[in-house]
């Protein structure tokens, strides 16, 4: 049965199950982090090399996501999703059977392309299964599934690595995408609202797509570590600058590409996305906060695991269980947002979610020695609940703002913004905690105290920064109504 009071369309639950398998496969990529030590040992990789296992994947799907959403709007969402699932299946086989480092990287890049194709159209297909009145409810279920996969990834990954080795974190997702493919017949075709003829008559914005890939790819590479690009990849042109010089060059290319992309899209008859959308203060604000909440919340995955083991001396098993509390909170927040649809404005739910996320991060910044595990779990539960509450409300507002015929673009925009936030968090928070750790060490304290101080200051700054940005918006409180 569906949302109370909402008529269920034929095969709607089968279609929702197909979306569930499609979403869980990429969400459980968090399992790859658990396999990193085993992958490093298998291919004799250093720390600088291993990060490309994540970077090339994020580079592929992050730079292609919005373009793939537009392809779904023009040529049918189900068709694009199926293409993505097929590529994902091939990618998981490639990664599982990889015998060289660069073979594994090729599989990860292929996985990124497949995920971009599939996930860009998943929200549009999920909402098409039910009447428009149930949109927020469906997005709540969608968000809960994604949070479930993210939380379950490390737990399943640790078990599989111990059982069959690092390849298990790729092999176990192969049947998930096959199941999604098998059930995809229950999904609507997702053709453009103006009719199937649009596929043959509407030209695709290739120039916009290329500019999008250029500016996103350059900025993502700049944030990934330009020194690694120059020193760890064969065949790099000798005339390219090294280190910081390459970083500045990539940043300049990215910003120039962004300006060119905005200029082109404003003048294109059928752009990938219309820049005029961001003239709305509420729309621009929600996207900005989505980036910020992803950036700040990445601290939970990036540095909290180290503090639980080093600072609080918890076991690996207990630390993994406590980290899962953030995902459990996100699941609950997503589900509750869907249930509250129509009773509380989505913008107000987004505000409450941001507030809870900021308070959770601030509370984590106050953790001290001897802290009981239930306090840690409760803190992460509140932070995750806030993220889930915000994310579904944000997704709902973006999808409601764009026309129905641009639903693929709307869904992929939310994922693209989230990806940019995660990349910013990976780069910015890593640099911040390293600087704070060095500063504390230079003051004469021991290594453990320096790490604990840097951890507390980083989490406090992440939470306080998010709270300060939220407070500034109260100058015009109507944006949250």
C-alpha positions in Angstrom: 0.0 0.0 0.0 1.1 3.6 -0.6 0.9 6.9 1.1 -2.3 7.1 3.2 -5.1 8.7 1.2 -3.2 8.3 -2.1 -4.2 5.8 -4.8 -1.5 3.3 -5.6 -0.6 3.0 -9.2 -0.3 -0.5 -10.7 3.1 -2.1 -10.0 4.2 1.0 -8.0 5.8 -1.0 -5.3 7.7 -3.1 -7.8 9.0 0.1 -9.4 9.9 1.5 -6.0 11.8 -1.7 -5.2 13.7 -1.3 -8.5 14.6 2.3 -7.5 15.6 0.9 -4.0 18.1 -1.6 -5.5 19.4 1.1 -7.9 20.0 3.6 -5.0 21.4 1.2 -2.5 24.2 0.1 -4.9 25.9 3.5 -5.0 25.0 4.4 -1.4 26.9 1.4 -0.2 30.1 2.7 -1.8 31.0 3.7 1.8 32.1 0.0 2.0 35.1 0.9 -0.2 36.6 3.0 2.6 36.8 -0.1 4.8 38.6 -2.0 2.0 41.2 0.7 1.5 43.9 -1.0 3.7 43.5 -4.3 1.9 43.6 -2.6 -1.6 46.7 -0.7 -0.5 48.4 -4.0 0.5 47.2 -5.9 -2.6 48.7 -3.3 -5.1 51.5 -2.0 -2.9 50.0 1.5 -2.9 51.0 4.6 -0.9 48.6 7.0 0.7 48.8 9.4 -2.3 47.9 6.6 -4.8 45.0 5.1 -2.8 43.0 8.4 -2.8 42.5 8.0 -6.6 40.3 5.0 -5.9 37.8 7.5 -4.6 38.7 10.5 -6.7 38.4 9.0 -10.2 34.9 7.7 -9.2 33.7 11.0 -7.8 35.2 12.9 -10.8 33.3 10.7 -13.2 29.8 10.9 -11.6 30.1 14.4 -10.3 31.0 16.0 -13.6 28.4 14.0 -15.6 25.4 14.0 -13.2 23.6 17.1 -14.4 24.2 16.2 -18.1 22.8 12.7 -17.5 19.7 14.2 -15.9 19.1 16.3 -19.0 19.6 13.2 -21.2 16.8 11.5 -19.2 14.5 14.5 -19.7 15.0 14.4 -23.4 15.2 10.7 -24.2 13.4 8.9 -21.4 14.4 8.4 -17.7 14.0 4.6 -17.7 16.1 4.2 -20.8 19.0 6.3 -19.3 18.7 4.5 -15.9 18.9 1.1 -17.6 22.0 2.2 -19.5 23.5 3.3 -16.2 22.7 0.0 -14.5 24.2 -2.0 -17.3 27.4 0.0 -17.1 27.5 -0.4 -13.3 27.2 -4.2 -13.6 30.2 -4.1 -16.0 32.1 -1.8 -13.7 31.6 -4.0 -10.6 32.8 -7.1 -12.6 35.8 -5.0 -13.8 36.7 -3.9 -10.3 36.2 -7.4 -8.8 38.5 -9.0 -11.4 41.1 -6.2 -11.5 44.7 -7.4 -11.3 46.4 -4.0 -11.6 46.0 -0.6 -9.9 45.1 1.2 -13.2 42.7 -1.6 -14.1 40.9 -1.0 -10.8 40.9 2.8 -11.5 39.4 2.1 -15.0 36.6 0.1 -13.3 36.0 2.8 -10.8 35.7 5.5 -13.5 33.3 3.3 -15.4 31.3 2.8 -12.2 31.1 6.6 -11.9 29.7 7.0 -15.4 27.1 4.3 -14.7 26.1 5.8 -11.4 25.7 9.2 -13.0 23.4 7.8 -15.6 21.3 5.8 -13.2 21.0 8.1 -10.2 20.4 11.2 -12.2 17.0 9.7 -13.3 16.1 7.8 -10.2 14.3 10.6 -8.3 12.3 11.5 -11.5 11.2 7.8 -11.9 10.4 7.4 -8.2 8.1 10.4 -8.1 6.5 9.3 -11.4 5.3 6.1 -9.7 2.8 8.0 -7.6 0.5 11.1 -7.9 2.1 14.5 -7.5 0.4 14.9 -4.1 2.6 12.1 -2.8 5.9 13.6 -4.1 7.4 14.5 -0.7 6.4 11.1 0.8 8.2 9.3 -2.1 11.3 11.5 -1.7 11.2 10.6 2.0 11.3 6.9 1.2 14.0 7.6 -1.4 16.2 9.5 1.1 15.7 6.8 3.8 16.9 4.1 1.3 20.0 6.1 0.4 20.8 6.7 4.1 20.2 3.0 4.9 22.7 2.0 2.2 25.3 4.6 3.4 25.0 3.3 7.0 25.1 -0.4 6.1 28.0 0.0 3.7 30.9 -0.1 6.3 29.2 -2.9 8.3 28.8 -5.2 5.2 32.2 -4.1 3.8 34.1 -5.0 6.9 32.5 -8.5 7.0 33.2 -9.1 3.2 36.8 -7.9 3.4 37.4 -10.3 6.3 35.6 -13.1 4.4 36.8 -12.9 0.8 39.1 -9.8 0.6 38.8 -6.3 -0.9 37.1 -7.5 -4.1 34.0 -8.4 -2.0 33.0 -4.7 -1.7 32.5 -4.6 -5.5 31.3 -8.1 -6.1 28.3 -8.0 -3.7 26.8 -5.0 -5.5 26.7 -6.8 -8.9 23.5 -8.7 -8.0 21.9 -5.5 -6.7 22.1 -3.8 -10.1 21.0 -6.9 -11.8 17.9 -7.0 -9.6 17.3 -3.3 -10.4 17.5 -4.1 -14.1 15.1 -7.0 -13.8 12.5 -4.9 -11.9 12.9 -1.8 -14.1 10.1 -3.0 -16.4 7.8 -1.8 -13.6 9.1 1.8 -14.0 7.3 4.3 -16.2 9.2 5.2 -19.4 9.7 8.8 -18.1 9.3 10.4 -21.5 9.2 14.2 -21.8 6.0 15.8 -20.8 5.6 17.4 -24.2 5.5 14.0 -25.9 7.8 11.3 -27.4 8.4 13.5 -30.5 10.5 15.8 -28.3 13.3 13.2 -28.4 13.7 13.6 -32.1 13.2 17.4 -32.3 15.0 18.8 -29.3 18.7 19.3 -29.8 20.9 18.3 -26.9 23.1 21.1 -25.5 26.5 19.6 -26.3 28.4 22.8 -25.7 26.9 23.2 -22.3 27.6 19.6 -21.4 31.3 20.0 -22.4 31.6 23.3 -20.4 30.0 21.6 -17.4 32.5 18.7 -17.5 35.4 21.1 -17.9 34.6 23.4 -15.0 33.5 20.7 -12.6 36.3 18.3 -13.6 39.0 21.1 -13.2 37.7 22.2 -9.8 37.4 18.6 -8.6 40.9 17.8 -9.7 42.2 21.0 -8.1 40.7 20.0 -4.8 41.9 16.3 -5.1 45.6 17.3 -4.8 47.4 18.6 -7.9 50.7 17.3 -6.7 49.4 13.7 -7.1 48.3 14.4 -10.6 51.7 15.5 -11.7 53.8 12.9 -9.9 51.6 9.7 -9.9 50.2 9.7 -13.4 52.4 8.6 -16.3 52.5 10.7 -19.5 51.8 14.1 -18.0 53.1 16.9 -20.3 56.4 18.3 -19.1 55.2 21.9 -19.6 52.5 21.6 -16.9 53.4 23.3 -13.6 53.8 21.1 -10.5 52.3 21.2 -7.1 50.6 24.4 -6.1 51.1 25.9 -9.6 49.1 23.1 -11.1 46.4 23.6 -8.5 46.1 27.3 -9.3 46.0 26.5 -13.0 43.2 24.0 -12.5 41.2 26.4 -10.3 41.6 29.1 -13.0 40.4 26.7 -15.7 37.5 25.7 -13.5 36.3 29.2 -12.7 36.7 30.3 -16.3 34.7 27.3 -17.4 32.0 28.0 -14.9 31.7 31.6 -16.1 31.5 30.4 -19.7 28.9 27.7 -18.8 26.6 30.3 -17.1 27.0 32.7 -20.1 26.2 29.9 -22.6 23.3 28.5 -20.7 21.6 31.9 -20.3 21.6 32.2 -24.1 20.8 28.6 -25.1 17.3 27.8 -26.3 17.2 24.4 -24.5 20.0 24.6 -21.8 21.0 21.8 -19.4 19.9 24.1 -16.6 18.6 27.7 -16.6 20.8 30.1 -14.6 17.8 32.3 -14.0 16.6 29.8 -11.4 19.2 30.9 -9.0 17.9 34.5 -9.0 15.3 33.3 -6.6 16.7 33.9 -3.1 15.0 30.8 -1.6 16.2 28.5 -4.4 19.8 29.8 -4.3 19.8 29.7 -0.5 18.6 26.1 -0.3 21.3 25.0 -2.8 24.0 26.9 -0.9 23.0 25.2 2.4 22.9 21.8 0.8 26.5 22.4 -0.2 27.4 23.6 3.3 25.6 20.8 5.2 27.4 18.2 3.0 30.7 19.9 3.6 30.3 20.3 7.4 28.8 16.8 7.9 31.6 15.1 6.0 33.6 15.6 9.3 31.6 12.7 10.7 33.0 10.3 8.1 36.4 11.9 7.8 37.7 12.4 11.4 35.2 11.0 13.9 36.3 7.4 13.2 39.9 8.4 14.2 38.7 10.1 17.4 36.6 7.2 18.5 39.6 4.8 18.2 42.5 7.2 19.2 40.8 9.7 21.5 38.2 7.5 23.2 39.9 4.1 22.8 36.8 2.4 21.5 37.0 -0.9 19.6 36.7 -1.0 15.9 33.4 -2.9 16.2 31.9 -0.3 18.6 33.2 2.6 16.5 31.6 1.2 13.4 28.3 0.7 15.3 28.3 4.3 16.6 29.2 5.7 13.2 26.1 4.0 11.8 24.0 6.1 14.2 24.4 9.1 11.9 23.0 7.0 9.0 20.1 5.7 11.2 19.3 9.3 12.2 19.3 10.3 8.5 16.9 7.4 7.7 14.5 8.5 10.5 14.7 12.2 9.4 14.0 11.3 5.8 11.0 9.1 6.6 9.5 11.7 9.0 9.9 14.5 6.5 7.9 12.4 4.0 5.2 11.8 6.6 5.0 15.5 7.5 4.4 16.6 3.9 1.5 19.0 3.6 1.4 19.7 7.4 4.7 21.7 7.8 6.2 23.7 4.9 9.2 22.0 3.4 11.4 25.2 3.8 10.6 25.2 7.6 11.6 21.5 7.9 14.8 22.3 6.0 15.6 25.0 8.6 14.9 22.7 11.5 17.1 20.0 9.9 20.0 22.5 9.5 19.7 23.6 13.1 19.8 20.0 14.4 22.8 19.2 12.2 24.7 22.2 13.4 23.9 21.5 17.0 25.0 17.9 16.6 28.3 18.9 15.2 28.8 21.4 18.0 28.1 18.8 20.6 30.6 16.4 18.9 33.2 19.1 19.3 32.8 18.9 23.1 33.5 15.2 23.4 36.1 14.5 26.1 37.9 11.5 27.5 35.8 8.9 29.3 32.7 9.7 27.3 30.1 7.0 27.4 29.2 5.4 24.1 25.5 6.2 24.4 26.4 9.9 24.4 28.4 9.6 21.2 25.6 7.6 19.6 22.9 10.1 20.6 25.0 13.0 19.3 25.5 11.4 15.9 21.8 10.3 15.8 20.7 14.0 16.2 23.2 15.2 13.6 22.1 12.5 11.1 18.4 13.2 11.8 19.0 16.8 10.9 20.7 15.9 7.7 17.9 13.6 6.7 15.3 16.2 7.6 17.0 18.9 5.5 18.0 16.7 2.5 14.4 15.5 1.8 13.0 19.0 2.2 15.6 20.4 0.0 15.1 17.8 -2.7 11.4 18.4 -2.6 11.8 22.2 -3.0 14.2 21.8 -6.0 11.9 19.3 -7.7 8.9 21.5 -7.1 10.7 24.6 -8.5 11.7 23.1 -11.8 9.1 22.2 -14.5 7.9 18.6 -14.7 9.8 18.2 -18.0 13.0 19.0 -16.2 12.6 16.5 -13.4 15.8 14.6 -14.3 17.8 17.8 -14.1 16.1 18.6 -10.8 17.1 15.3 -9.2 20.6 15.3 -10.6 21.1 18.9 -9.4 20.6 17.9 -5.8 23.2 15.1 -6.2 25.7 17.4 -7.9 25.5 20.0 -5.2 25.9 17.3 -2.6 29.0 16.0 -4.3 30.6 19.4 -4.5 30.0 19.8 -0.7 31.6 16.4 0.0 34.6 17.3 -2.1 34.9 20.7 -0.3 34.7 18.9 3.0 37.3 16.3 2.1 39.7 19.1 1.1 38.8 21.9 3.5 38.3 19.8 6.6 41.5 17.8 6.0 43.5 21.0 5.6 41.8 22.5 8.7 42.4 19.7 11.1 46.0 19.3 9.8 46.7 23.0 10.5 45.1 22.9 13.9 47.0 19.8 14.8 50.3 21.4 13.8 49.4 24.5 15.7 48.6 22.6 18.9 51.8 20.5 18.5 53.9 23.6 18.2 52.5 24.9 21.5 54.3 22.0 23.3 51.5 19.5 24.0 51.9 15.8 23.2 50.8 14.2 20.0 47.6 12.7 21.4 46.5 16.0 23.0 47.3 17.9 19.8 45.0 15.5 17.9 42.2 15.8 20.4 42.4 19.6 20.4 42.4 19.7 16.6 39.4 17.4 16.5 37.4 19.4 19.0 38.2 22.7 17.2 37.4 21.3 13.8 34.0 19.9 14.8 33.2 23.1 16.7 34.1 25.3 13.8 32.1 23.1 11.4 29.0 23.3 13.6 29.4 27.0 14.5 30.0 28.0 10.9 26.8 26.3 9.8 24.9 27.8 12.7 26.3 31.3 11.9 25.2 31.0 8.2 21.8 29.9 9.4 21.5 32.8 11.8 22.3 35.3 9.0 19.3 34.1 7.0 17.0 35.2 9.8 17.5 38.8 8.5 14.9 37.7 5.9 13.0 34.9 7.7 10.4 34.6 5.0 12.7 32.5 2.9 12.1 29.7 5.4 8.2 29.9 5.2 
